[in-house]
Amino acid sequence: MPSQSFMYFLLFWAVVLLLFMSVGGYFMFRKFMKVLPKADGRSKLDWQNHYVDASRHLWTDTSKAFLEKLVSPVPGPFRDIARHSIAAKIGEVALEKGVSEVTEQICIEGYILATPKRDHKSLITFLEKHGIDYSPYQHLLN
């Protein structure tokens, strides 16, 4: 008959494995939802890639450095994905406005639009900490 402590050990690892599989499944499901085609036949990921590629010529070294500053609070493992999503939204804004290059103001607007509403409080804290004026885009934060 197995000892009581061994049974608790097995139960502990069963719970840990179930927890890890649940967390991994959640993130895989989110990625899967981004890949599903929308009504126009293209997925959210397809549109992001389109806007990044279509606006590539509009980016300057200054705007790329500013983008790096904007994604700096994102944890390292997620930074590449966040950079791509934010760059896609900034590219979309730049293409809609028909500008000749991506400026800091367009970066700020795209950054606000790309950030989920649940994270707007930390976004405002980050912008204020770095002395970035977001007042022209206050209406996007409400």
Sequence and secondary structure as in RCSB ss.txt:
>XXXX:A:sequence
MPSQSFMYFLLFWAVVLLLFMSVGGYFMFRKFMKVLPKADGRSKLDWQNHYVDASRHLWTDTSKAFLEKLVSPVP
GPFRDIARHSIAAKIGEVALEKGVSEVTEQICIEGYILATPKRDHKSLITFLEKHGIDYSPYQHLLN
>XXXX:A:secstr
   HHHHHHHHHHHHHHHHHHHHHHHHHHHHHHHHSB TTS BHHHHHHHHHHHTGGG  HHHHHHHHHHHTTS 
HHHHHHHHHHHHHHHHHHHHHHT SS  HHHHHHHHHHHS GGGHHHHHHHHHHTT   GGGGGGG 
